[in-house]
Every structure is written in C-alpha cells, then in structure tokens.
Amino acid sequence: MRAGKAVSMRLRGERKAFVLHNARVFVIATVSYLLVAGCYVVFFAGRAREFWLGASIVGFGWMLHALLSMDGLASRRMGADAERWTSRAFRRSKKDWRVIDAVEFEERDVDHVVFGPCGVWAVETKYTSVPWTDAGGVLTGPFRDPLEQARVGARKIHLLLKTHGLEVPVHPVLAVWGEGTRHLRTSVIDDVPVLVGREEKTWLTELPAAGDPLSSDTVQSIELALESFIRLREDWRGRNA
C-alpha cells in the first residue's frame, strides 16, 4: 500500500532535520525541566513525593510533545494518515476492485485510482479539523475548491490512460476525513461524489456507474499503464535526486 507512504517518508526526514536543527533548544528545555522537577521530588516526601514524581513524568511527556509539535507538520501527517484510511476503505469494500495510490504528476498527484469492472475513479483525499458544509450544492471549507482538484485529477488519469490506448471514462471523487466533516454526509455535490470517512460502508452506493462494464483485459491494461507510469516517475526522480 503506497497511500501516504511517500509523504510519511518525507515528513520523517523533515522531523529529523527539525530535531537536529533545534537540538540545543531540546537539551536546554529538558535539563531545565528535570532540574525543576527534581527539586519538587526532593523537597516533598511520602505520598506527595510519589504524586510529584508521577506528575513530572507526565509533564515531561507533554513538554516533548509540545516541542515536537512546533515543526508545523501536524496537518501534513494527518493528511498522510487520511490517504492510508481511504486506500484501506476501498481495498476492504469490494474484492474485484483494484487500488493504485499516489500517482504523481509534475504539478500535483492523484491520491488514489480505484478501478474494476464497474469503472475508474480518481480519488482526492482530504483531512480537516475545520468544519466543512454543503451549502446548497457548494462545498465550503478550508481548502481551495477540493471538488475542482478531484476533477483535475480525473482529467489527468483519463489523459494518461488515453496515451496507452485506453479510452475509458474516469470519474472524480472526493474523500474527506476528520472532525471537520461532522456536518457533512456522504452525497454528490456539484456532480462529484463526496465520501465522508465515518460513513465508508455507504461509499459504494454513491459512486457513478461507468456505463458499459469494463472487461478483465481492460482492467488489467489500466493497472499495467498506471504501474508503468509510476515506475517511470520513480526512475526519473531517482536519476534527478
């Protein structure tokens, strides 16, 4: 499963660089905290000492969490998690579906391509802690027109498959996760299926039909075309790293 993997690897690298760059701050904060906590533990006795010792351990964990959170990568980590959740949901939903994650293009990537005898879908995944709403067929939220992002992804996949001689419809889909989706329900908004994470068991009913069923040969050709494109991109990136 490639969903979120490349992002997670980049985030781990950025987290490591952040810690190394701010190592002095981490050391000073840790030593200062331990000195203050040690004074409390030495000063008190009996149950009070046990209380302060436990409180110091918990407080130290919170301090480290707060310092690490200053790297500004939390939202991207949640985005990577959401991509894994979407991929897992589709993989669990129907056995004859295939899922290709993280199809990367120059300007942007398509988070998932889901395909099978019933059709092909390009899925854009978002995570939000800020409320999204469906205002009369208009999706409002913290991201700039995620429905259009899904449409762009579908067009890119359609053109990619077309270059391999595969003229098949590709439908845009938006999958959303997080606390900010509490006012949304899985539905079709402006002709794009919006799949809410907590309702993943209902996702299948919202996906548009492709028209004529795709043959097993066509499905296999779609998979080969996508995997070939991914390998070429990875080889190119490796040569230019």
Summary of the structure (lengths in Angstrom):
residues: 241
radius of gyration: 23.4
end to end distance: 23.2
largest distance: 78.6
contacts: 713
relative contact order: 0.12
helix: 57%
strand: 18%
